Each structure stands twice: as C-alpha cells, then as structure tokens.
Amino acid sequence: QCNVPEGLEDVVAISAGRWHTVALKKDGKVVAWGANEYGQCNVPKGLKDVVAISAGGAHTVALKKDGKVVAWGDNGFGQCNVPGGLEDVVAISAGYGHTVALKKDGKVVVWGDNEYGQCNVPEGLEDVVAISAGYGHTVALKKDGKVVVWGDNEYGQCNVPEGLEDVVAISAGDFHTVALKKDGKFAVWGHILLRGNLKKKSHM
C-alpha cells in the first residue's frame, strides 16, 4: 500500500483504506494499489469523470461528476450495493463495512453493514454539509456548525461534547471522532489506547 505506482502523476486527491491506497488524477481516472483480496484495487473498466474517492476497509467508492456513485471490492455487507436511483451526490465516505453519501439537498444516505445502527440516519437530519464514516459509526456536519453522530458507541465515539459548535470539518476514526472548529481548535472524543488498555476519553 506504500508502493506508489511508477509514473503516477497529476494526482488531485488521495484516500487510504485499511490496507490499500487510492489516487484520483486530474483527468478523472482512478488508480489503486495495495491489498486486493476483495478486488478493492480493481478499478472498474471504463470508469472516468470521477471527482471524489474514498477507500474503506476493503472496498473503494468513487463519485462521478454526474452525481452518481460507483463502488467495488468487498461486498460482504452490501457496502458496494449503491441504492437504486441514488443521484445528485456531492460527497462520499467509505467506512469499514458501510458507505455514506451526501446529496446536494443536504440529506444523507447510508448502506452496508448496520450491525451497530451506523446506517440508521437520524430522523429529520438535514442541512448536512460534510460526512465521515468510521468503523461502525457515522458522522455528519450540519451547516450550522453542529455535529451529529450515530452507530457504535461502545467507546463514546458518538457522544458529541456538550456545547460543541462552529465546526468546519469532521473525521471518523475506527472508534473515535474528531472535529475542527473555525477558530482552529479541535475536539476529539471516543477511545484512546493507553498502555494497552482501551479507555474512553473526551477532550475539547
């Protein structure tokens, strides 16, 4: 996954999965390398006009300029089964076994592994401007700067710190969540691995 293909250039975006790496070139083509046990590096023949990419546990997701989503690789949880009729997508995020799409109307669509409820979009969620998929949880950033999280909460990764606002960016790890505020400060909650012990921690 660290062996960058020789001659690769004109890259405009990258994404790292669990054991594979994906690059998007300015011509809209996708290049992937690394572990390929599930075909996550087998870019579909003829795929073009891609504007965004995301690498998950063992699957890869691409967003085309026409707002359509293409996914390939491990499909053990249906994470590559793009819902029929899904269009007008403006952002994508691949989790370990689930996939998240943000539509231009601010609504979120999620499919794949739902063991922890990570695909159960909260009722009434709207005005979303950014998304991020973790191992078993999903994070959404609303245009008002508030953060909404759902799914696996064993380590408190869904417990948004009280009073958190003015967020401009989010990122979901395996079992923790990070938010960047407009003042340049950040908040992180969920677990940390401390001396071999998994412990809950929240800091803002």
C-alpha positions as CSV (number, residue, x, y, z in Angstrom):
1,Q,0.0,0.0,0.0
2,C,3.1,2.3,0.2
3,N,4.5,1.3,-3.2
4,V,3.3,4.3,-5.2
5,P,3.0,3.1,-8.9
6,E,5.9,4.3,-11.0
7,G,5.0,7.3,-13.2
8,L,1.9,8.2,-11.2
9,E,1.4,12.0,-11.6
10,D,-1.3,14.7,-11.9
11,V,-3.0,13.4,-8.7
12,V,-5.6,15.7,-7.2
13,A,-7.0,13.6,-4.3
14,I,-6.0,10.6,-2.3
15,S,-7.6,8.2,0.2
16,A,-6.2,5.5,2.4
17,G,-8.2,2.3,3.2
18,R,-7.3,-0.3,5.7
19,W,-4.7,-2.0,3.5
20,H,-5.0,-0.2,0.2
21,T,-4.4,3.3,-1.3
22,V,-6.4,5.1,-3.9
23,A,-5.5,8.2,-6.0
24,L,-7.6,10.4,-8.2
25,K,-6.0,12.0,-11.2
26,K,-6.9,15.3,-12.7
27,D,-8.2,13.6,-15.8
28,G,-10.9,11.9,-13.7
29,K,-9.2,8.5,-13.7
30,V,-8.6,6.4,-10.6
31,V,-5.6,4.4,-9.6
32,A,-5.5,1.9,-6.6
33,W,-2.8,-0.3,-5.1
34,G,-2.1,-2.5,-2.1
35,A,-4.1,-5.4,-0.7
36,N,-6.5,-6.7,-3.3
37,E,-8.0,-9.8,-1.7
38,Y,-11.5,-8.5,-2.3
39,G,-10.8,-6.7,-5.6
40,Q,-10.7,-3.3,-3.9
41,C,-7.9,-2.3,-6.3
42,N,-9.7,-3.5,-9.4
43,V,-10.9,-0.1,-10.7
44,P,-13.9,-0.8,-13.0
45,K,-13.0,-0.8,-16.6
46,G,-14.1,2.5,-18.3
47,L,-14.5,4.4,-15.1
48,K,-14.0,8.1,-15.8
49,D,-15.1,11.6,-14.9
50,V,-14.5,10.9,-11.2
51,V,-14.4,13.9,-8.9
52,A,-14.0,12.2,-5.4
53,I,-12.8,9.0,-4.0
54,S,-12.9,7.2,-0.6
55,A,-11.2,3.9,0.5
56,G,-12.9,1.8,3.1
57,G,-12.0,-1.4,5.0
58,A,-11.7,-3.4,1.8
59,H,-13.9,-1.5,-0.7
60,T,-13.5,1.6,-2.8
61,V,-16.0,4.3,-3.6
62,A,-15.9,6.8,-6.4
63,L,-18.2,9.8,-7.1
64,K,-18.6,10.9,-10.7
65,K,-19.3,14.4,-11.9
66,D,-22.8,13.4,-12.8
67,G,-23.6,12.8,-9.2
68,K,-23.6,9.0,-9.5
69,V,-21.7,6.7,-7.1
70,V,-19.6,3.6,-8.1
71,A,-18.3,1.1,-5.5
72,W,-16.2,-2.0,-5.8
73,G,-14.3,-4.5,-3.6
74,D,-15.6,-6.3,-0.5
75,N,-19.4,-6.5,-0.6
76,G,-19.9,-8.9,2.3
77,F,-22.2,-6.3,4.0
78,G,-23.7,-4.9,0.8
79,Q,-21.4,-1.8,1.1
80,C,-21.0,-1.8,-2.7
81,N,-24.7,-2.1,-3.5
82,V,-25.4,1.5,-4.4
83,P,-29.1,2.2,-3.8
84,G,-31.1,2.3,-7.0
85,G,-32.0,5.9,-8.0
86,L,-29.3,7.5,-5.9
87,E,-28.2,10.7,-7.7
88,D,-27.2,14.3,-7.0
89,V,-24.5,13.1,-4.7
90,V,-21.8,15.7,-3.7
91,A,-19.7,13.8,-1.2
92,I,-18.9,10.2,-0.3
93,S,-17.2,8.3,2.6
94,A,-16.3,4.6,2.9
95,G,-16.3,3.1,6.4
96,Y,-15.1,-0.4,7.3
97,G,-18.2,-2.1,6.0
98,H,-20.6,0.7,5.2
99,T,-20.8,3.6,2.7
100,V,-22.2,7.1,3.2
101,A,-23.3,9.5,0.5
102,L,-24.3,13.2,0.9
103,K,-26.8,14.6,-1.5
104,K,-26.8,18.2,-2.7
105,D,-30.1,18.7,-0.9
106,G,-28.3,18.1,2.4
107,K,-29.7,14.7,3.0
108,V,-27.6,11.6,3.9
109,V,-27.9,8.1,2.5
110,V,-26.1,5.1,4.1
111,W,-25.9,1.5,3.2
112,G,-23.9,-1.7,4.0
113,D,-23.1,-3.1,7.5
114,N,-25.7,-2.0,10.0
115,E,-24.7,-4.1,13.0
116,Y,-24.3,-1.0,15.2
117,G,-27.0,1.1,13.5
118,Q,-24.4,3.1,11.5
119,C,-26.8,3.1,8.5
120,N,-29.8,4.4,10.5
121,V,-29.7,8.0,9.6
122,P,-31.4,10.0,12.4
123,E,-34.9,11.1,11.6
124,G,-35.1,14.7,10.4
125,L,-31.4,15.0,9.8
126,E,-30.9,17.7,7.1
127,D,-28.7,20.6,6.1
128,V,-25.7,18.4,6.2
129,V,-22.5,19.8,4.5
130,A,-20.0,17.0,5.3
131,I,-19.9,13.3,6.2
132,S,-17.4,10.8,7.5
133,A,-17.7,7.0,8.1
134,G,-15.8,5.2,10.8
135,Y,-15.5,1.5,11.7
136,G,-19.1,1.3,13.0
137,H,-20.3,4.8,13.3
138,T,-21.2,7.7,11.0
139,V,-20.6,11.4,11.5
140,A,-22.4,14.4,9.8
141,L,-21.6,18.1,10.0
142,K,-24.5,20.5,9.6
143,K,-24.4,23.9,8.0
144,D,-25.0,25.5,11.4
145,G,-21.7,24.1,12.6
146,K,-23.2,21.3,14.8
147,V,-22.2,17.7,14.6
148,V,-24.4,14.6,14.6
149,V,-23.1,11.1,15.2
150,W,-24.8,7.7,15.2
151,G,-23.9,4.0,15.3
152,D,-21.4,2.1,17.5
153,N,-20.9,4.0,20.8
154,E,-19.1,1.4,22.9
155,Y,-16.3,3.9,23.5
156,G,-18.3,7.1,23.4
157,Q,-17.4,7.9,19.8
158,C,-21.0,9.1,19.3
159,N,-21.1,11.3,22.4
160,V,-20.6,14.8,20.9
161,P,-19.1,17.0,23.6
162,E,-21.7,19.3,25.1
163,G,-21.5,22.8,23.7
164,L,-19.5,21.9,20.6
165,E,-20.3,24.4,17.8
166,D,-18.7,26.3,15.0
167,V,-17.3,23.1,13.5
168,V,-15.9,23.3,9.9
169,A,-14.6,19.8,9.4
170,I,-15.0,16.3,10.8
171,S,-13.3,12.9,10.6
172,A,-14.3,9.5,12.0
173,G,-11.6,7.0,13.0
174,D,-12.2,3.4,13.9
175,F,-13.5,4.2,17.4
176,H,-13.1,7.9,17.9
177,T,-14.3,11.1,16.3
178,V,-12.5,14.4,15.5
179,A,-14.0,17.9,14.8
180,L,-12.1,21.0,13.7
181,K,-13.6,24.4,14.8
182,K,-13.4,27.6,12.8
183,D,-11.1,29.1,15.4
184,G,-8.5,26.4,14.6
185,K,-9.1,24.4,17.8
186,F,-10.3,20.8,17.7
187,A,-12.4,18.4,19.7
188,V,-11.8,14.7,19.9
189,W,-13.9,12.0,21.6
190,G,-14.1,8.2,21.8
191,H,-11.2,6.0,22.8
192,I,-7.5,6.1,23.1
193,L,-5.2,3.2,23.5
194,L,-3.2,3.9,26.7
195,R,-0.7,1.3,28.0
196,G,-2.5,-1.4,26.2
197,N,-5.9,-0.6,27.7
198,L,-8.8,0.8,25.7
199,K,-10.2,3.8,27.6
200,K,-12.9,6.3,27.0
201,K,-11.8,9.9,26.6
202,S,-13.3,13.2,25.5
203,H,-11.3,16.4,25.0
204,M,-12.3,19.8,23.6
